Amino acid sequence: MPTRRLTCPCGHSWAHLSNDPVPDDLRVICPVCTLTTEANDPAAHPSISTGTIVTPPDAPVRHSLAAEPLVGPGKIISGFEIIEEINRGGMGIIYKARQPGMNRLVALKVIPPAKLDHPGTRSRFIREVRAAGRVNHSSIVTAFQTELDGPVPFLAMEYVPGIDLLRLVKQTGPLPVADVVYYARQVAEGLQHAFEVGLVHRDIKPSNLMISPSPLAPPESRTGRLPKVKILDMGLARVIDKTHNDPDTDDLTHPGVFIGTPDYIAPEQAEDARAADTRSDLYSLGGAMYYCLTGEVPFPGNTLAMKLRKQLTEPPPSAAAKRSDVPVSVDAIIRKLMNREPSDRYQTPAELATALDVVLKTDGPKLGTSAAPVVSSVYAKAHDGGVHAMAVAPDGSFVLTGGGDGMLKLWHPATLKEIRTITGDVGTVESLAIAPNGKSAATCSIRLSASDMGVQLWDLATGAERKRLRGPTDNITGVAVSPDSKGIAAASADKMVWLWLRDETGSMSTACIKGHMGAVTAVAFVTADSLLSAGADGTVRQWDLKTGKTKGVLPAPVGPIVAMGFAAKRVAVAGRDGLAIRQPSSNAFQKLSGHEGPVLCCALSPDGRLLGSGGVDCTVRIYRAEDGLQLAAYPGHNKSVRGVGFSPSGDALYSGDEGGTLRRWPVPKG
């Protein structure tokens, strides 16, 4: 049988065995890089000139990975019910599937058994599975489950409805500058996470960047949802940290073998795939940004040699030369990302994110209208155990956070640089409150022993623990300081509100108030003699502290309440079923839309005009308090948001998440 050896510009070579010559009018595809074109028409796709025969041109484009009899819509694989085919790649087929046991949709990447006989397929699949298992970030698709040794090997991943940037540009043309900057900002954060866990992706390109929900989806299906970027396909990823010693995920290529996509690959990676690091991914991101802004690949050419020759001899391409509305600052970022020398690029994705933040701050008005919000966020890694509570100093001089790592930390409000760390017997902080003078703070923490439960008072200047307020025999999850600094209130799981009040002589008395039908979860002083409490029974109660009597009970439409905010006679509550606010003149709460799932924290600006919130959907949202209009929704966190707080002037909102990240967000004007 005659044999014809076919070679793709990506470097993959394979044999074609057939009694017939290769017809001129058949489509071909490379089984590694998955690029498709006519067999003898390299100009049809600048990235490939030869490949494996697949199907006649009048039939749907199919890969040689024809579906196995056991695989297809309606079939069940290890508990996953296949619904429909989503896409095909050089290594497998991706299906939309349902996992009934978890009541969720997944993307099921199936590797037909016959394909596993191809050299390198199993090792590449194992690499993808192991790489996906190392990452946990909202901008990288999440892997759920895998099976390598069954009749149909598969990888079950997060199902991301939307459209990738390649298809989006092909359907709509070049994207708004603001959208490209917004998407790149999210990709940078995902790559920073990959960098921190010692992973380099090696195939960043528009088709591997999914936008969800699709900007082309009907407006009603996108209500309250902001587009997010998901980095797809870890099949070429490589672990590069020196402590890693897993032969299943070590790079299995030889020096000089081409790994990546020709249009977006960094020069050093094209020369040796093992030389790629996070700066190579940043080069590829620069190329993707250029494509999204211009609709053209950075260095067009009909062959790999032609592309690489341009890459090595021509300066980085200028998007501003193609589009007059591309600011010089954005063009400069892309050109720096695509510098030939890795040392002349941004050295980490975090550096790129900072540069994009500067652009958004200085050139925001020049970016034009956008379907995506233009957001500038300053952030810092604050606590290893998650940011569980936070507050801003009354004079705005610092932000105080408490975390699951048993520490209190003070942060510079503008830069989020750490000012001071308070250690000791802090415990896992659940709530904190700063005294009106800003010199001390009260905290409560989860404790195992009843004798340790109570409220701790801290000197913020020295870090010393001033006093422990005893009394409760169950954990306290909320704490507040009175406006005159003479009272401390605590919300306890024993269904009571605990009070420590200092009289004119300076001595402190302890009292407790009972009325809630479940655990008390939050407290807030109205005045020195009036207190609000909220609980798991879904009610907010107001107390007269002089008499200990309730002044009113109001149910809130959020289920069990987990957080409460009070300012300027307005009350906001957050809970399992959402977010709600009560106006000064109203006897009922108004429920607010926006968050998907439980809301874990809320805060009102000191003047009561703005409401901030965060939840399990990993977003931070800002509302106009007077009518509940949503002003902004920020998707930068990759873990549930546990704490929010406004600056005294209301021009910034701070947020902290379960992953330990602290962020500063701008507040929209007007």
VEXDREN-2710 file (C-alpha; in Angstrom, 1 decimal):
% VEXDREN-2710
k/r/px/py/pz
1/MET/0.0/0.0/0.0
2/PRO/1.5/3.4/-1.0
3/THR/2.5/5.7/1.9
4/ARG/2.5/9.4/1.8
5/ARG/4.1/11.3/4.7
6/LEU/2.2/14.5/5.6
7/THR/3.7/17.3/7.7
8/CYS/1.9/20.2/9.3
9/PRO/3.7/23.5/10.0
10/CYS/3.1/22.9/13.7
11/GLY/5.7/20.2/13.4
12/HIS/3.6/17.1/13.6
13/SER/4.3/14.5/10.9
14/TRP/2.4/11.3/10.1
15/ALA/1.9/8.7/7.4
16/HIS/-1.1/8.5/5.1
17/LEU/-1.7/5.0/3.8
18/SER/-4.0/4.5/0.8
19/ASN/-4.3/2.6/-2.5
20/ASP/-5.4/5.9/-4.0
21/PRO/-3.6/9.2/-4.4
22/VAL/-4.6/12.1/-2.2
23/PRO/-7.3/13.9/-4.0
24/ASP/-6.8/17.6/-4.5
25/ASP/-10.3/18.6/-3.3
26/LEU/-10.4/16.9/0.1
27/ARG/-10.2/18.7/3.4
28/VAL/-7.4/17.8/5.7
29/ILE/-6.7/18.3/9.4
30/CYS/-3.7/18.0/11.6
31/PRO/-4.5/15.7/14.6
32/VAL/-2.3/17.7/16.9
33/CYS/-3.0/21.4/16.3
34/THR/-6.4/20.6/14.7
35/LEU/-6.1/23.2/11.9
36/THR/-8.1/22.5/8.8
37/THR/-7.8/23.4/5.1
38/GLU/-8.0/22.1/1.6
39/ALA/-5.2/19.5/0.8
40/ASN/-3.5/21.6/-1.9
41/ASP/-4.6/25.1/-0.9
42/PRO/-2.4/26.3/1.9
43/ALA/-3.7/29.9/1.4
44/ALA/-7.1/28.7/2.6
45/HIS/-5.7/28.7/6.1
46/PRO/-2.3/30.4/6.7
47/SER/-1.4/28.0/9.5
48/ILE/-1.4/24.7/7.6
49/SER/-0.6/23.3/4.2
50/THR/-1.0/19.5/4.6
51/GLY/-2.7/17.1/7.0
52/THR/-4.8/14.0/7.3
53/ILE/-7.7/13.4/4.9
54/VAL/-11.0/13.8/6.6
55/THR/-14.0/14.2/4.3
56/PRO/-15.1/15.7/1.0
57/PRO/-15.7/19.4/0.9
58/ASP/-19.4/19.1/0.4
59/ALA/-19.8/17.2/3.7
60/PRO/-19.6/18.6/7.2
61/VAL/-16.0/19.0/8.4
62/ARG/-15.2/15.9/10.5
63/HIS/-12.0/14.7/12.0
64/SER/-10.7/11.3/11.8
65/LEU/-12.0/10.8/15.3
66/ALA/-15.4/9.5/14.3
67/ALA/-17.7/8.9/17.2
68/GLU/-17.5/5.4/18.7
69/PRO/-20.7/3.4/18.8
70/LEU/-20.9/3.9/22.6
71/VAL/-20.5/7.6/22.3
72/GLY/-23.1/10.2/21.1
73/PRO/-26.3/12.0/22.1
74/GLY/-28.4/10.0/24.4
75/LYS/-25.6/7.7/25.5
76/ILE/-24.4/7.5/29.1
77/ILE/-20.7/7.3/30.1
78/SER/-19.9/6.7/33.8
79/GLY/-23.1/8.6/34.9
80/PHE/-22.8/11.4/32.4
81/GLU/-25.7/11.6/29.9
82/ILE/-24.5/13.1/26.6
83/ILE/-26.8/15.8/25.2
84/GLU/-25.1/17.1/22.1
85/GLU/-21.7/17.6/20.5
86/ILE/-20.1/21.0/21.1
87/ASN/-16.8/20.9/19.3
88/ARG/-14.0/18.6/18.0
89/GLY/-10.3/18.9/18.5
90/GLY/-7.2/17.1/17.5
91/MET/-7.4/14.8/20.5
92/GLY/-11.0/14.3/21.3
93/ILE/-14.6/15.3/21.0
94/ILE/-16.3/17.7/23.5
95/TYR/-19.9/17.0/24.3
96/LYS/-22.4/18.9/26.4
97/ALA/-23.6/16.4/29.0
98/ARG/-25.7/16.2/32.1
99/GLN/-24.6/14.8/35.4
100/PRO/-27.9/13.9/37.1
101/GLY/-26.4/13.0/40.5
102/MET/-24.9/16.5/40.8
103/ASN/-27.8/18.2/38.9
104/ARG/-25.4/20.1/36.7
105/LEU/-24.3/20.4/33.1
106/VAL/-20.7/19.6/32.2
107/ALA/-18.4/19.6/29.1
108/LEU/-17.3/16.1/28.5
109/LYS/-14.1/15.7/26.6
110/VAL/-14.1/12.1/25.2
111/ILE/-11.1/10.4/23.8
112/PRO/-12.2/7.6/21.4
113/PRO/-10.2/4.4/22.3
114/ALA/-8.8/4.1/18.8
115/LYS/-7.2/7.5/19.2
116/LEU/-5.3/6.3/22.2
117/ASP/-3.2/4.2/19.9
118/HIS/-1.8/7.3/18.3
119/PRO/1.7/8.2/19.7
120/GLY/1.6/10.8/22.4
121/THR/-2.2/11.0/22.7
122/ARG/-2.4/9.3/26.1
123/SER/0.5/11.3/27.6
124/ARG/-1.0/14.5/26.3
125/PHE/-4.4/13.7/27.8
126/ILE/-2.8/12.8/31.1
127/ARG/-0.9/16.1/31.0
128/GLU/-4.2/18.0/30.4
129/VAL/-5.9/16.2/33.3
130/ARG/-3.1/16.8/35.7
131/ALA/-2.6/20.4/34.7
132/ALA/-6.3/21.1/35.1
133/GLY/-6.2/19.6/38.6
134/ARG/-3.5/22.1/39.6
135/VAL/-5.6/25.2/38.9
136/ASN/-8.5/26.7/40.7
137/HIS/-9.5/30.1/39.3
138/SER/-12.6/31.7/37.9
139/SER/-10.8/32.6/34.7
140/ILE/-9.7/29.0/34.0
141/VAL/-12.2/26.2/33.2
142/THR/-12.6/23.9/36.2
143/ALA/-12.0/20.1/35.9
144/PHE/-14.5/17.9/37.8
145/GLN/-13.8/14.3/37.1
146/THR/-11.7/12.0/34.8
147/GLU/-11.5/8.4/33.8
148/LEU/-8.4/7.2/31.9
149/ASP/-8.8/3.4/31.9
150/GLY/-12.5/2.9/31.1
151/PRO/-13.9/1.8/27.7
152/VAL/-14.2/5.5/26.8
153/PRO/-11.6/7.8/28.5
154/PHE/-13.0/11.2/29.3
155/LEU/-12.5/14.4/31.2
156/ALA/-15.5/16.1/32.7
157/MET/-15.1/19.9/32.9
158/GLU/-17.1/23.0/33.8
159/TYR/-19.7/23.7/31.1
160/VAL/-19.2/27.2/29.9
161/PRO/-22.0/28.5/27.6
162/GLY/-20.7/31.3/25.4
163/ILE/-18.5/32.0/22.4
164/ASP/-14.8/32.0/22.0
165/LEU/-13.0/35.1/20.8
166/LEU/-12.0/33.6/17.5
167/ARG/-15.7/32.9/16.5
168/LEU/-16.8/36.2/18.0
169/VAL/-14.4/38.2/15.9
170/LYS/-15.3/36.2/12.8
171/GLN/-19.0/36.9/13.4
172/THR/-18.8/40.5/14.4
173/GLY/-15.5/41.9/13.2
174/PRO/-12.9/43.6/15.4
175/LEU/-14.1/44.1/19.0
176/PRO/-14.5/47.4/20.9
177/VAL/-11.2/48.4/22.5
178/ALA/-12.8/48.4/26.0
179/ASP/-14.0/44.8/25.6
180/VAL/-10.5/43.7/24.6
181/VAL/-8.9/45.4/27.5
182/TYR/-11.5/44.0/29.9
183/TYR/-11.1/40.5/28.6
184/ALA/-7.3/40.7/28.7
185/ARG/-7.4/41.9/32.3
186/GLN/-9.3/38.7/33.2
187/VAL/-6.9/36.5/31.3
188/ALA/-4.0/38.1/33.0
189/GLU/-5.4/37.2/36.4
190/GLY/-6.0/33.6/35.3
191/LEU/-2.4/33.4/34.0
192/GLN/-1.1/34.9/37.2
193/HIS/-2.8/32.0/39.1
194/ALA/-1.2/29.5/36.7
195/PHE/2.1/31.2/37.2
196/GLU/1.8/30.9/41.0
197/VAL/1.1/27.2/40.8
198/GLY/4.0/26.6/38.4
199/LEU/2.1/26.1/35.2
200/VAL/2.6/27.5/31.7
201/HIS/-0.3/27.1/29.2
202/ARG/1.6/27.2/25.9
203/ASP/-1.5/27.6/23.7
204/ILE/-3.1/30.9/24.5
205/LYS/-5.1/32.0/21.5
206/PRO/-8.5/33.5/20.7
207/SER/-10.1/30.1/20.2
208/ASN/-9.0/29.1/23.7
209/LEU/-10.6/32.1/25.4
210/MET/-14.3/31.6/26.0
211/ILE/-16.6/34.5/26.7
212/SER/-19.6/33.6/28.9
213/PRO/-22.3/34.6/28.4
214/SER/-21.9/35.4/24.8
215/PRO/-22.2/39.1/23.9
216/LEU/-24.3/37.9/21.0
217/ALA/-26.9/36.2/23.2
218/PRO/-30.3/37.8/23.6
219/PRO/-30.2/40.6/26.2
220/GLU/-32.8/38.9/28.4
221/SER/-30.5/35.9/28.8
222/ARG/-27.7/38.2/30.0
223/THR/-29.6/40.2/32.6
224/GLY/-27.5/40.8/35.7
225/ARG/-24.6/38.8/34.3
226/LEU/-21.3/40.3/33.2
227/PRO/-19.2/38.5/30.5
228/LYS/-16.4/36.5/32.0
229/VAL/-13.4/34.9/30.3
230/LYS/-12.5/31.3/30.7
231/ILE/-9.1/29.9/29.6
232/LEU/-9.7/26.6/27.9
233/ASP/-7.6/23.5/26.9
234/MET/-4.7/22.6/29.2
235/GLY/-3.6/19.9/26.7
236/LEU/-0.2/21.6/26.0
237/ALA/0.3/22.9/29.5
238/ARG/3.5/22.1/31.3
239/VAL/4.5/22.1/34.9
240/ILE/7.7/24.1/35.4
241/ASP/8.2/24.4/39.1
242/LYS/11.4/22.8/40.3
243/THR/9.8/20.7/43.0
244/HIS/7.5/18.9/40.5
245/ASN/8.6/15.3/39.8
246/ASP/5.6/13.6/38.1
247/PRO/6.7/11.7/35.0
248/ASP/3.1/11.7/33.7
249/THR/3.0/15.4/33.3
250/ASP/6.6/16.1/32.3
251/ASP/7.1/17.5/28.9
252/LEU/7.3/14.5/26.5
253/THR/8.7/16.5/23.5
254/HIS/12.2/16.7/22.3
255/PRO/14.2/20.0/21.9
256/GLY/13.2/21.8/18.8
257/VAL/9.8/20.2/18.4
258/PHE/7.0/22.7/17.6
259/ILE/4.3/22.9/20.3
260/GLY/1.6/25.6/20.1
261/THR/-0.3/27.5/17.4
262/PRO/1.9/29.2/14.8
263/ASP/-0.1/32.5/14.7
264/TYR/0.4/33.2/18.4
265/ILE/3.4/31.3/19.5
266/ALA/6.4/33.1/21.2
267/PRO/9.7/32.9/19.4
268/GLU/11.5/31.0/22.2
269/GLN/8.6/28.5/22.4
270/ALA/8.7/27.9/18.6
271/GLU/12.4/27.1/18.9
272/ASP/12.1/24.8/21.9
273/ALA/8.7/24.1/23.6
274/ARG/10.5/23.4/26.8
275/ALA/11.9/26.9/27.0
276/ALA/8.4/28.4/27.3
277/ASP/7.5/30.1/30.6
278/THR/4.8/32.6/31.7
279/ARG/6.3/35.3/29.5
280/SER/5.6/33.0/26.5
281/ASP/1.9/32.9/27.5
282/LEU/2.0/36.7/27.7
283/TYR/3.4/37.0/24.2
284/SER/0.5/34.8/23.0
285/LEU/-2.0/37.0/24.9
286/GLY/-0.6/40.0/23.1
287/GLY/-1.1/38.3/19.8
288/ALA/-4.7/37.4/20.8
289/MET/-5.4/41.1/21.7
290/TYR/-4.0/42.2/18.4
291/TYR/-6.3/39.8/16.6
292/CYS/-9.3/40.9/18.5
293/LEU/-8.6/44.6/17.7
294/THR/-7.8/44.1/14.0
295/GLY/-9.3/40.8/12.9
296/GLU/-5.9/39.8/11.6
297/VAL/-3.2/37.5/12.9
298/PRO/0.0/39.4/14.0
299/PHE/2.3/37.9/11.4
300/PRO/0.4/36.5/8.4
301/GLY/1.9/34.0/6.1
302/ASN/1.2/30.9/4.1
303/THR/3.8/28.7/5.9
304/LEU/5.3/28.4/9.3
305/ALA/8.6/29.5/8.0
306/MET/7.1/32.6/6.6
307/LYS/5.4/33.5/9.9
308/LEU/8.6/32.9/11.9
309/ARG/10.7/34.9/9.5
310/LYS/8.4/37.9/10.0
311/GLN/8.4/37.3/13.7
312/LEU/12.1/37.4/13.9
313/THR/12.8/40.2/11.5
314/GLU/9.9/42.6/11.9
315/PRO/9.0/44.8/14.9
316/PRO/5.9/43.8/16.9
317/PRO/2.7/44.8/15.0
318/SER/0.8/48.0/15.8
319/ALA/-2.9/47.8/16.4
320/ALA/-3.1/51.6/16.4
321/ALA/-1.8/51.6/12.8
322/LYS/-4.8/49.5/11.9
323/ARG/-7.4/51.4/14.0
324/SER/-7.3/55.0/14.9
325/ASP/-9.4/54.5/18.1
326/VAL/-6.8/52.3/19.7
327/PRO/-5.1/54.4/22.4
328/VAL/-1.3/54.7/22.3
329/SER/-1.3/53.1/25.8
330/VAL/-3.1/50.0/24.7
331/ASP/-0.9/49.7/21.5
332/ALA/2.2/50.0/23.7
333/ILE/1.0/47.2/26.0
334/ILE/0.5/44.8/23.0
335/ARG/3.9/45.7/21.5
336/LYS/5.6/45.1/24.8
337/LEU/3.8/41.8/25.2
338/MET/5.0/40.7/21.7
339/ASN/8.6/41.8/22.1
340/ARG/11.0/39.1/20.7
341/GLU/13.1/39.1/23.9
342/PRO/11.3/37.6/26.9
343/SER/13.3/39.9/29.2
344/ASP/11.7/42.9/27.5
345/ARG/8.1/41.8/28.1
346/TYR/6.1/42.0/31.3
347/GLN/7.7/39.5/33.5
348/THR/4.5/38.3/35.2
349/PRO/0.8/38.4/34.4
350/ALA/0.4/40.6/37.5
351/GLU/2.6/43.2/35.9
352/LEU/0.4/43.2/32.9
353/ALA/-2.7/43.5/35.0
354/THR/-1.2/46.6/36.7
355/ALA/-0.5/48.1/33.4
356/LEU/-4.0/47.5/32.2
357/ASP/-5.3/49.1/35.4
358/VAL/-3.3/52.2/34.6
359/VAL/-4.8/52.3/31.1
360/LEU/-8.3/52.0/32.4
361/LYS/-7.7/54.8/34.9
362/THR/-6.0/57.2/32.6
363/ASP/-7.5/56.4/29.2
364/GLY/-10.9/55.0/30.2
365/PRO/-12.9/57.7/28.4
366/LYS/-10.9/57.1/25.2
367/LEU/-11.9/53.5/25.0
368/GLY/-15.4/54.2/23.9
369/THR/-18.6/52.3/24.6
370/SER/-18.5/48.6/25.5
371/ALA/-20.7/45.7/26.3
372/ALA/-18.3/45.0/29.2
373/PRO/-17.7/47.3/32.1
374/VAL/-14.4/49.1/32.2
375/VAL/-13.0/48.4/35.7
376/SER/-9.9/49.3/37.5
377/SER/-9.2/47.1/40.5
378/VAL/-6.2/47.2/43.0
379/TYR/-5.7/43.9/44.7
380/ALA/-3.5/42.1/47.2
381/LYS/-3.1/38.6/48.7
382/ALA/-4.3/39.4/52.2
383/HIS/-4.9/36.1/54.1
384/ASP/-4.0/32.5/53.6
385/GLY/-7.2/31.3/55.2
386/GLY/-9.5/33.7/53.3
387/VAL/-10.7/37.3/54.1
388/HIS/-13.7/36.7/56.5
389/ALA/-14.3/40.2/57.8
390/MET/-13.3/43.8/57.0
391/ALA/-13.9/47.4/57.9
392/VAL/-12.6/50.8/56.8
393/ALA/-11.2/53.3/59.4
394/PRO/-13.7/56.2/60.0
395/ASP/-11.1/58.6/58.7
396/GLY/-10.2/56.4/55.8
397/SER/-6.6/56.0/56.8
398/PHE/-6.5/52.2/56.7
399/VAL/-8.5/49.1/55.9
400/LEU/-8.7/46.4/58.6
401/THR/-9.1/42.7/57.6
402/GLY/-9.5/39.5/59.6
403/GLY/-9.0/36.1/58.1
404/GLY/-9.1/32.4/58.6
405/ASP/-5.3/32.4/59.2
406/GLY/-5.8/33.9/62.7
407/MET/-4.5/37.3/61.8
408/LEU/-5.6/40.9/61.7
409/LYS/-4.0/43.1/59.0
410/LEU/-4.1/46.9/58.3
411/TRP/-3.8/48.0/54.7
412/HIS/-3.0/51.3/52.9
413/PRO/-6.4/52.3/51.4
414/ALA/-5.1/53.4/48.0
415/THR/-2.3/50.9/47.3
416/LEU/-3.4/48.0/49.5
417/LYS/0.1/47.7/50.8
418/GLU/0.3/46.0/54.2
419/ILE/0.8/48.4/57.0
420/ARG/0.8/46.2/60.1
421/THR/-0.1/42.6/61.1
422/ILE/-1.6/41.7/64.4
423/THR/-1.0/38.1/65.6
424/GLY/-1.7/36.3/68.8
425/ASP/-4.8/34.4/69.9
426/VAL/-6.9/35.9/67.2
427/GLY/-8.7/32.8/66.0
428/THR/-10.7/32.5/62.8
429/VAL/-12.2/35.9/62.5
430/GLU/-15.9/36.1/61.7
431/SER/-16.6/39.8/62.3
432/LEU/-14.9/43.0/63.3
433/ALA/-15.7/46.6/64.0
434/ILE/-13.5/49.6/64.3
435/ALA/-14.1/52.1/67.1
436/PRO/-15.2/55.7/66.0
437/ASN/-11.7/57.1/66.9
438/GLY/-10.0/54.5/64.8
439/LYS/-7.6/53.4/67.5
440/SER/-9.1/50.1/68.6
441/ALA/-11.2/47.4/67.2
442/ALA/-13.5/44.6/68.4
443/THR/-13.4/41.1/66.9
444/CYS/-15.1/37.8/67.3
445/SER/-13.8/34.4/66.2
446/ILE/-14.8/30.8/66.0
447/ARG/-13.8/29.0/69.1
448/LEU/-13.9/25.3/70.1
449/SER/-14.2/25.9/73.9
450/ALA/-17.1/27.7/75.5
451/SER/-14.6/29.3/77.9
452/ASP/-12.8/31.0/75.0
453/MET/-16.0/32.5/73.4
454/GLY/-16.6/36.2/73.5
455/VAL/-15.3/39.5/72.0
456/GLN/-11.7/40.6/71.9
457/LEU/-10.7/44.3/72.0
458/TRP/-7.5/45.2/70.2
459/ASP/-5.2/48.3/70.3
460/LEU/-4.5/48.8/66.6
461/ALA/-1.4/50.9/67.2
462/THR/0.5/48.3/69.3
463/GLY/-1.3/45.1/68.2
464/ALA/-1.9/44.3/71.9
465/GLU/-5.1/42.6/73.0
466/ARG/-6.7/45.0/75.5
467/LYS/-9.6/42.9/76.9
468/ARG/-11.8/39.9/76.4
469/LEU/-15.5/40.3/77.0
470/ARG/-16.9/37.0/78.3
471/GLY/-20.4/35.7/78.7
472/PRO/-21.7/33.8/75.6
473/THR/-21.4/30.0/75.7
474/ASP/-21.8/29.7/71.9
475/ASN/-19.9/31.2/69.0
476/ILE/-20.3/34.9/68.1
477/THR/-20.6/35.8/64.4
478/GLY/-21.3/39.5/64.5
479/VAL/-19.9/42.5/66.5
480/ALA/-20.5/46.2/66.6
481/VAL/-19.2/49.3/68.5
482/SER/-21.6/52.0/69.6
483/PRO/-21.2/55.6/68.2
484/ASP/-20.0/56.8/71.6
485/SER/-17.6/53.9/72.0
486/LYS/-19.1/53.0/75.3
487/GLY/-21.0/49.9/74.1
488/ILE/-20.1/46.6/72.4
489/ALA/-22.8/44.4/70.9
490/ALA/-22.4/40.8/69.8
491/ALA/-24.6/38.4/67.8
492/SER/-24.5/34.9/69.2
493/ALA/-25.5/31.5/68.0
494/ASP/-27.2/31.0/71.3
495/LYS/-30.1/33.1/69.9
496/MET/-29.2/36.1/72.1
497/VAL/-27.8/39.6/71.6
498/TRP/-25.0/40.2/74.1
499/LEU/-24.1/43.7/75.4
500/TRP/-21.2/45.1/77.3
501/LEU/-21.9/48.7/78.4
502/ARG/-19.5/51.1/80.1
503/ASP/-21.1/53.6/82.6
504/GLU/-19.9/57.0/83.6
505/THR/-17.5/55.6/86.1
506/GLY/-15.8/53.4/83.5
507/SER/-17.0/50.1/84.8
508/MET/-18.5/47.7/82.3
509/SER/-21.7/45.7/82.8
510/THR/-22.8/42.6/80.8
511/ALA/-26.4/42.0/79.6
512/CYS/-28.1/39.8/77.1
513/ILE/-31.4/40.2/75.1
514/LYS/-33.4/37.3/73.8
515/GLY/-36.1/37.4/71.1
516/HIS/-34.8/35.8/67.9
517/MET/-36.1/32.3/67.2
518/GLY/-32.7/31.2/65.7
519/ALA/-29.0/32.2/65.9
520/VAL/-28.4/35.9/65.9
521/THR/-26.0/36.6/63.0
522/ALA/-25.5/40.4/62.8
523/VAL/-25.8/43.6/64.9
524/ALA/-25.6/47.3/64.2
525/PHE/-26.0/50.3/66.5
526/VAL/-28.6/53.0/65.4
527/THR/-27.6/55.2/68.3
528/ALA/-25.9/54.6/71.6
529/ASP/-29.3/53.5/73.1
530/SER/-30.8/51.7/70.1
531/LEU/-29.6/48.5/68.4
532/LEU/-30.5/46.5/65.3
533/SER/-30.1/42.7/65.2
534/ALA/-30.6/40.2/62.4
535/GLY/-30.8/36.4/62.6
536/ALA/-31.2/33.0/61.0
537/ASP/-35.0/33.4/61.6
538/GLY/-35.0/35.9/58.7
539/THR/-36.0/38.9/60.8
540/VAL/-34.5/42.2/61.8
541/ARG/-35.3/43.5/65.2
542/GLN/-34.8/46.9/66.8
543/TRP/-34.1/47.2/70.6
544/ASP/-34.3/49.9/73.1
545/LEU/-31.2/49.4/75.1
546/LYS/-32.5/51.4/78.1
547/THR/-35.4/49.1/78.6
548/GLY/-34.2/45.9/76.8
549/LYS/-37.6/45.9/75.0
550/THR/-38.0/45.4/71.3
551/LYS/-39.2/48.4/69.3
552/GLY/-40.2/46.4/66.2
553/VAL/-39.8/43.2/64.2
554/LEU/-39.5/43.2/60.4
555/PRO/-39.2/40.1/58.2
556/ALA/-36.7/40.2/55.4
557/PRO/-37.2/38.3/52.0
558/VAL/-33.7/36.9/52.0
559/GLY/-34.1/33.7/54.0
560/PRO/-31.7/33.2/56.9
561/ILE/-29.8/36.5/57.3
562/VAL/-26.0/36.3/57.3
563/ALA/-25.1/40.0/57.1
564/MET/-26.5/43.4/57.8
565/GLY/-25.6/47.0/57.0
566/PHE/-26.9/50.2/58.5
567/ALA/-26.4/53.9/57.7
568/ALA/-28.5/57.1/57.5
569/LYS/-31.6/55.2/58.6
570/ARG/-31.3/52.6/55.9
571/VAL/-31.0/48.9/56.6
572/ALA/-29.7/46.3/54.2
573/VAL/-29.6/42.5/54.7
574/ALA/-28.0/39.7/52.9
575/GLY/-28.9/36.0/53.0
576/ARG/-29.4/32.7/51.3
577/ASP/-32.1/34.0/49.1
578/GLY/-30.5/37.3/48.0
579/LEU/-30.2/41.0/49.0
580/ALA/-32.7/43.5/50.3
581/ILE/-32.9/47.1/51.6
582/ARG/-35.3/49.0/53.8
583/GLN/-35.8/52.7/53.2
584/PRO/-36.4/55.1/56.1
585/SER/-40.0/55.7/55.2
586/SER/-40.9/52.1/54.5
587/ASN/-42.2/49.3/56.6
588/ALA/-41.0/46.6/54.3
589/PHE/-37.8/45.4/52.6
590/GLN/-37.2/45.8/48.9
591/LYS/-35.5/42.8/47.4
592/LEU/-32.7/43.6/44.9
593/SER/-31.8/41.5/41.8
594/GLY/-28.3/40.9/40.4
595/HIS/-26.5/38.2/42.4
596/GLU/-26.8/34.6/41.4
597/GLY/-27.1/32.5/44.5
598/PRO/-26.6/33.4/48.2
599/VAL/-25.3/36.9/49.2
600/LEU/-22.8/36.7/52.0
601/CYS/-22.0/40.3/52.8
602/CYS/-23.3/43.8/52.4
603/ALA/-22.4/47.4/53.5
604/LEU/-23.9/50.8/53.1
605/SER/-21.8/53.9/52.5
606/PRO/-21.5/56.2/55.5
607/ASP/-24.0/58.7/53.9
608/GLY/-26.4/55.8/53.1
609/ARG/-26.5/56.5/49.4
610/LEU/-24.8/53.4/48.2
611/LEU/-25.1/49.7/48.9
612/GLY/-22.3/47.2/48.2
613/SER/-22.6/43.5/48.3
614/GLY/-20.7/40.2/47.6
615/GLY/-21.7/36.6/47.3
616/VAL/-21.0/33.1/46.2
617/ASP/-21.2/34.1/42.5
618/CYS/-17.8/35.7/43.1
619/THR/-19.1/39.2/42.1
620/VAL/-19.1/42.5/43.9
621/ARG/-22.1/44.7/43.2
622/ILE/-22.9/48.4/43.9
623/TYR/-26.5/49.7/44.1
624/ARG/-28.0/53.1/44.4
625/ALA/-29.7/52.8/47.8
626/GLU/-32.6/55.1/47.2
627/ASP/-34.2/52.9/44.5
628/GLY/-32.1/49.8/44.3
629/LEU/-30.7/50.5/40.9
630/GLN/-27.6/48.4/40.2
631/LEU/-24.7/50.8/39.3
632/ALA/-21.9/48.3/38.8
633/ALA/-21.1/44.6/39.0
634/TYR/-17.4/43.5/39.3
635/PRO/-16.4/39.9/38.5
636/GLY/-12.8/40.0/39.6
637/HIS/-12.9/37.5/42.5
638/ASN/-12.4/33.8/42.0
639/LYS/-13.8/32.8/45.3
640/SER/-17.0/33.6/47.3
641/VAL/-16.9/37.2/48.5
642/ARG/-17.1/37.3/52.3
643/GLY/-16.6/41.0/53.2
644/VAL/-17.3/44.5/51.7
645/GLY/-16.8/48.0/53.0
646/PHE/-16.9/51.6/51.6
647/SER/-14.4/54.3/52.1
648/PRO/-15.7/57.2/54.2
649/SER/-16.2/59.4/51.1
650/GLY/-17.9/56.6/49.2
651/ASP/-15.6/56.8/46.2
652/ALA/-14.2/53.3/46.7
653/LEU/-15.5/49.9/47.7
654/TYR/-13.2/47.2/49.3
655/SER/-13.9/43.5/49.1
656/GLY/-12.4/40.3/50.4
657/ASP/-12.9/36.7/49.3
658/GLU/-12.6/33.2/50.6
659/GLY/-9.4/32.7/48.7
660/GLY/-7.7/35.5/50.7
661/THR/-7.7/38.3/48.0
662/LEU/-8.4/41.9/49.0
663/ARG/-9.6/44.3/46.3
664/ARG/-10.4/47.9/45.9
665/TRP/-13.0/48.9/43.4
666/PRO/-14.0/52.3/41.9
667/VAL/-17.5/53.5/42.6
668/PRO/-19.4/54.8/39.5
669/LYS/-20.1/58.5/39.5
670/GLY/-23.7/59.6/39.7
END
